[in-house]
Amino acid sequence: MFALVDFVFFIISGLLGLLIIALIVAAVLSWLVAFDIINLRNRLASSLYYGLQRLTEPLLSPIRRFVPPLGGVDLSFIVLFLLLQGTRSILLPAAYNAIRGLLI
C-alpha cells in the first residue's frame, strides 16, 4: 500500500513541476513576443505560444480577478508560481506524511 501512495504523490509532484516549467516558459515566451524578438508567423513559435497559453490561461485568469496589474505588469504569474511552488514543497509533503501516518 505504501508503494501506491508513494507513486501517486510522485506523479502529483511531477505534474506540478511540469506545470511550473510550462508557466515559466509561457511567461518568457510572452515577453519575447511582446518585445518582437520572436515572431508569431513562425509555425513552431506560434503553436508553442498558443499551446502554452491554453495550458496556463485557465489558471491565471481567476487570479487576475483578484490581483490587479501594477504599473502595467501582470502579477498573476508570480502569485500562481508561488502557489504552485508552495503546494509542491509544503502542502504535498505534509499530505504525504499524514496519509502515511494513517496507513501505519
CORLIN-V555946 format. One record per backbone hydrogen bond with DSSP energy under -0.5 kcal/mol. NH is the residue of the N-H (numbers start at 1). CO is the residue of the C=O. Records with the same first field share a line. If there is no record, write none. Layout:
NH: CO, CO
This chain:
5: 1
6: 2
7: 3
8: 4
9: 5
10: 6
11: 7
12: 8
13: 9
14: 10
15: 11
16: 12
17: 13
18: 14
19: 15
20: 16
21: 17
22: 18
23: 19
24: 20
25: 21
26: 22
27: 23
28: 24
29: 25
30: 26
31: 27
32: 28
33: 29
34: 30
35: 31
36: 33
37: 32
38: 32
42: 39
46: 42
47: 43
48: 44
49: 45
50: 46
51: 47
52: 48
53: 49
54: 50
55: 51
56: 52
57: 53
59: 56
60: 56
61: 57
62: 58
63: 59
64: 60
65: 61
66: 62, 63
67: 63
68: 66
70: 73
71: 69
73: 70
74: 72
75: 73
79: 75
80: 76
81: 77
82: 78
83: 79
84: 80
85: 81
86: 82
87: 83
88: 84
89: 85
90: 86
91: 86
92: 87
94: 90
95: 91
96: 92
97: 93
98: 94
99: 95
100: 96
101: 97
102: 98
103: 99
104: 100
